[in-house]
Amino acid sequence: MAAIPEGVKRLMREDLRELEPYDPAFRATEVNLSANENTWPVSEARLAAYQAALAGVALNRYPDPLARELRAALAERCGVAPEQVVVCNGADEGLFNLLLAFAGPGREVVVAPPTFEEYANFAALVGAPVREVWRREGDFALDEPSLLDAARTASMAILCSPNNPTGDVVRPDLVRALHDACPGIVLVDEAYVDFAGAGCSVAPLLDGCERLVVARTFSKAFSLAGARLGYFLAAPGVASALATVRQIYSVNAVSQALGLADLRAEAEVAELVRAIVAERERLAGRLRELTRELPVEVFPSQANFLLVRLPHASVVRERLASEEGVLVRDFSHAPGLAGCLRVSVGTTAEDERFLAGFARILRSELKERGQSI
Ligand SMILES: *Cc1c(COP(=O)(O)O)cnc(C)c1O
């Protein structure tokens, strides 16, 4: 995107003038392990179900603004009432809507970086001040006492579990404590929860935590990132507040139909998730083998990505893309993430290609700079 010229900036809301258009530095590449999508092939049967679902969509008609069928199916999946489910055009839209409804000028949002950057970005869009409670350097552990302290005066506290990009999960009892401490909304973003161990979701806490909101998406475990479909779980009253500020037709009929089809393919999704989790452990194991020879640190992850720390991370990432056609995400310039790259877990073939290129390029960088390996 082009930079915003001064003349245009003067026309903009003052507090938005210094923001920049989002650029994830995507590029055409053969193996894209940069966005945590599900890269495993879906079955013929599932593709056929997509086709059948699409054939039933009346494109000349508006979609059901309440997405009743999809919400009923999601409610059943999650063990909540349909009134507790709000669908959105990707979890991103839901996040924005939640901040729009509950945060804003003078209404502070507490986040625990390094974490998903959209929380702070969306807070800026709605004019909400952000209070950062940084994770511990070294292992990214949450600073629990400071978090609880900050939450006491916040309009919203946001945790991501498993956290993007560090991969760790939050304990449900900390979420309960946060909910007790915070007078406002407590959001737990569970975009990657399907890849985490049983019992990691905080959705069971919805019963009894009136201001808890849980965010989910079809973009990661489900293979529908392109369809833009997410959903939020909350107490009925909070769900209604969220529904009040949403664009009524933001979830189109095609996405609603595809989401329903995928919920009916839940057994296949579960099988793919198991395969991806096994592949994550295999990839982590292979990376840890490298650490005997190369200065690479591999962080434990309960998501479908791994965070690694290495010298010359940016150069290695750049060379991986240009020489090997493998794209990973560069966080090495992000605060708290010096030297870090995030690698999505791909198929075994994709991951092997990444590993081969990664080890070769890192070795060559170290050698070139005269650093012993
Ligand atoms: C990918 C991601 C989302 C957004 O998912 P969409 O449904 O594709 O908008 C939300 N939160 C986190 C932490 C993510 O990594």
The ligand as an SDF file (V2000), in Angstrom:
LIG
                    3D

 15 15  0  0  0  0  0  0  0  0999 V2000
   -5.4650  -16.0510   13.0800 C   0  0  0  0  0  0  0  0  0  0  0  0
   -5.8690  -15.4210   14.3560 C   0  0  0  0  0  0  0  0  0  0  0  0
   -7.1080  -14.8170   14.5250 C   0  0  0  0  0  0  0  0  0  0  0  0
   -7.9780  -14.3930   13.3940 C   0  0  0  0  0  0  0  0  0  0  0  0
   -8.6040  -15.3500   12.7380 O   0  0  0  0  0  0  0  0  0  0  0  0
   -9.6040  -14.9950   11.5710 P   0  0  0  0  0  0  0  0  0  0  0  0
  -10.8110  -15.7540   11.9900 O   0  0  0  0  0  0  0  0  0  0  0  0
   -8.9700  -15.5150   10.3530 O   0  0  0  0  0  0  0  0  0  0  0  0
   -9.8570  -13.5290   11.5300 O   0  0  0  0  0  0  0  0  0  0  0  0
   -7.4810  -14.3560   15.7650 C   0  0  0  0  0  0  0  0  0  0  0  0
   -6.6440  -14.4440   16.7880 N   0  0  0  0  0  0  0  0  0  0  0  0
   -5.4290  -14.9900   16.6570 C   0  0  0  0  0  0  0  0  0  0  0  0
   -4.5360  -15.0460   17.8280 C   0  0  0  0  0  0  0  0  0  0  0  0
   -4.9940  -15.4660   15.4340 C   0  0  0  0  0  0  0  0  0  0  0  0
   -3.7600  -15.9320   15.3100 O   0  0  0  0  0  0  0  0  0  0  0  0
  1  2  1  0
  2  3  1  0
  2 14  2  0
  3  4  1  0
  3 10  2  0
  4  5  1  0
  5  6  1  0
  6  7  2  0
  6  8  1  0
  6  9  1  0
 10 11  1  0
 11 12  2  0
 12 13  1  0
 12 14  1  0
 14 15  1  0
M  END
$$$$
